[in-house]
Amino acid sequence: MMRHPFLGLVALGPVDPELLRYLGAVVKKFLHLPVKVLSPQPLPLRTYNVTRQQHNSTQILEELLSRTESPALRIVGVTPVDLYIPILTFVFGEAQLNGRAAVVSLFRLRGDPEGIQLPLSLVLTRLTKLTLHEVGHTFGLGHCQQKGCLMGFAANLEKLDQKNLAFCSYCQILLADYFRDHGLLRRLRRYEETHAPDAANQVLESVHRHRQ
């Protein structure tokens, strides 16, 4: 176990640096794990499927790990492009279960590019939910059937918006087991103070006010 574990955020393609800093601040408050914004990286050319006009998220994870020299405990790539895996039309993101890397996409979080522009607060809330969901996978959490849990599978934006900004009590237990086994229990105990949906939303609002 590294002495000073942290989570690294890296832009894959053109992503607003302020958005990354905001996301880092929110994730830090939720998990009480230091977050660093790493140097941006270009999107790997081999991940692009010309026919689908999308990037293969699994291949992005492979490239992210092979290219990134950072000693981060977890690495999350944030990209503006649309992602897919062969068996699905698209994915919001992907992560290595019990692994080190995850990737999330902003492409569909903004809604219809030709439609009404969404409030930034809604986009940021969606991005926060998606990022915590994928990071949860890297800490060993699978998809959860508990209504409203962050680890529930979201096939569309409606399902994503219906999630609470919190893990359910069962996923909390699984996280506690994982953190205990990997020497992070002290950090998780502090995180447990924000596991309730109301408290979790207060964290997001607090960070939003601070950055205004």
C-alpha positions in Angstrom: 0.0 0.0 0.0 1.4 3.4 -1.0 2.2 5.8 1.8 0.2 8.7 0.5 -2.6 7.3 -1.7 -4.4 9.6 -4.1 -6.7 9.4 -7.1 -5.6 10.9 -10.3 -7.8 12.7 -12.9 -6.6 13.0 -16.4 -8.2 14.7 -19.4 -8.3 12.6 -22.5 -8.9 15.1 -25.3 -10.1 18.7 -24.8 -11.7 19.0 -21.3 -12.2 22.2 -19.4 -9.5 22.3 -16.7 -11.9 24.0 -14.3 -14.3 21.1 -14.7 -11.6 18.7 -13.6 -10.7 20.8 -10.6 -14.3 20.9 -9.6 -14.7 17.2 -10.0 -11.5 16.6 -8.0 -12.8 18.7 -5.2 -16.1 16.9 -5.0 -14.6 13.4 -5.2 -12.1 14.4 -2.5 -14.9 15.5 -0.2 -16.9 12.3 -0.8 -14.1 9.8 -0.4 -11.6 11.8 1.7 -9.0 10.6 -0.6 -6.6 13.2 -2.1 -7.2 14.0 -5.8 -4.6 15.3 -8.2 -5.2 16.5 -11.8 -2.6 14.9 -13.9 -1.2 16.1 -17.2 -3.7 15.8 -20.1 -3.2 13.1 -22.7 -4.4 12.9 -26.3 -7.0 10.3 -27.2 -5.4 7.1 -28.5 -6.0 6.8 -32.2 -6.4 3.1 -32.1 -9.5 3.3 -29.9 -11.5 5.1 -32.6 -14.0 3.1 -34.6 -14.7 4.9 -37.9 -17.9 3.0 -38.6 -19.4 3.8 -35.2 -17.8 7.2 -34.8 -17.1 6.3 -31.2 -14.1 5.3 -29.1 -13.7 1.9 -27.5 -13.7 2.4 -23.8 -11.9 -0.9 -23.0 -9.0 0.0 -25.3 -8.9 3.5 -23.7 -8.4 1.9 -20.3 -5.5 -0.2 -21.6 -3.9 2.9 -23.1 -4.5 4.9 -20.0 -2.6 2.4 -17.8 0.2 1.9 -20.3 0.8 5.6 -20.8 0.4 7.0 -17.3 3.5 6.9 -15.1 1.7 8.4 -12.1 1.8 6.3 -8.9 -1.9 7.1 -8.3 -3.9 4.6 -6.4 -6.7 5.0 -9.0 -6.7 6.8 -12.4 -9.8 8.2 -13.9 -9.8 9.5 -17.5 -12.3 12.2 -18.4 -13.1 12.6 -22.1 -15.5 14.6 -24.2 -16.0 11.8 -26.8 -18.7 9.2 -27.1 -17.7 5.7 -25.8 -18.8 2.2 -26.6 -18.2 -1.5 -26.0 -19.0 -3.9 -28.8 -22.2 -5.3 -27.1 -23.7 -1.9 -26.4 -24.7 1.1 -28.4 -22.8 3.4 -26.0 -21.5 3.5 -22.4 -21.3 6.5 -20.1 -18.0 5.1 -18.8 -16.1 1.9 -17.9 -13.9 0.7 -15.1 -11.7 -2.2 -14.3 -13.4 -4.2 -11.5 -10.9 -4.4 -8.7 -8.5 -2.6 -11.0 -6.7 0.7 -11.2 -8.3 2.6 -14.1 -11.7 4.1 -15.1 -12.9 6.4 -17.8 -16.0 8.6 -18.0 -17.5 10.5 -20.9 -19.0 13.9 -21.0 -20.5 13.3 -24.4 -24.0 12.3 -23.4 -24.2 14.0 -20.0 -25.0 17.3 -21.7 -28.1 15.8 -23.3 -29.0 16.4 -27.0 -26.2 18.6 -28.5 -28.8 20.2 -30.8 -31.4 20.7 -28.0 -31.8 23.1 -25.0 -28.6 23.8 -23.2 -28.7 22.2 -19.7 -27.8 23.9 -16.5 -24.1 23.3 -15.6 -25.1 22.2 -12.2 -27.0 19.2 -13.7 -24.1 18.2 -15.9 -21.7 18.4 -12.9 -24.1 16.3 -10.8 -24.3 13.7 -13.5 -20.5 13.7 -13.9 -20.1 13.3 -10.1 -22.5 10.3 -10.0 -20.8 8.7 -13.0 -17.3 9.1 -11.7 -18.1 7.8 -8.2 -19.9 4.8 -9.8 -16.9 3.9 -11.9 -14.5 4.5 -9.0 -16.7 2.2 -7.0 -16.1 -0.6 -9.5 -12.3 -0.2 -9.1 -12.9 -0.7 -5.3 -14.6 -4.0 -6.0 -18.3 -3.0 -6.2 -20.5 -4.6 -8.8 -23.8 -3.3 -10.1 -26.3 -2.9 -7.2 -30.1 -3.6 -7.3 -30.9 -1.4 -4.4 -33.1 1.5 -5.6 -31.3 4.8 -5.9 -27.8 3.4 -5.1 -24.9 5.0 -7.0 -23.8 1.5 -8.1 -27.0 0.8 -10.0 -26.7 0.3 -13.7 -27.9 3.3 -15.7 -28.7 2.6 -19.3 -29.9 6.2 -20.0 -29.9 9.7 -18.5 -33.2 9.2 -16.9 -31.9 6.3 -14.9 -28.7 8.3 -14.1 -30.7 11.2 -12.8 -32.9 8.9 -10.6 -29.8 7.8 -8.6 -29.0 9.2 -5.2 -25.7 10.9 -4.8 -24.7 8.1 -2.4 -23.9 4.4 -2.0 -26.6 2.3 -0.4 -25.9 0.7 3.1 -25.0 -2.6 1.5 -22.4 -1.1 -0.8 -21.1 0.9 2.2 -20.4 -2.4 4.0 -18.6 -3.7 0.9 -16.5 -0.5 0.6 -15.7 -0.8 4.3 -14.4 -4.3 3.8 -12.3 -3.2 0.8 -10.9 -0.2 2.6 -10.1 -2.2 5.7 -8.3 -4.8 3.7 -6.2 -2.1 1.9 -5.4 0.1 4.8 -7.8 2.9 4.0 -10.4 2.3 6.7 -9.6 5.6 8.5 -10.4 7.5 5.4 -13.6 5.5 4.8 -14.8 6.2 8.4 -14.6 9.9 7.6 -16.4 9.3 4.3 -19.3 7.5 6.1 -20.4 10.9 7.5 -21.6 11.8 3.9 -23.1 8.5 2.8 -26.7 9.7 3.3 -28.4 11.2 0.2 -29.1 14.6 1.9 -25.6 14.9 3.3 -24.1 13.9 -0.1 -26.0 16.6 -1.9 -24.8 19.1 0.7 -21.2 18.1 -0.1 -21.9 18.9 -3.8 -23.5 22.2 -3.0 -20.7 23.1 -0.6 -18.1 22.6 -3.3 -20.2 24.5 -5.9 -20.5 27.5 -3.6 -16.8 27.4 -2.8 -15.8 27.5 -6.5 -18.2 30.3 -7.4 
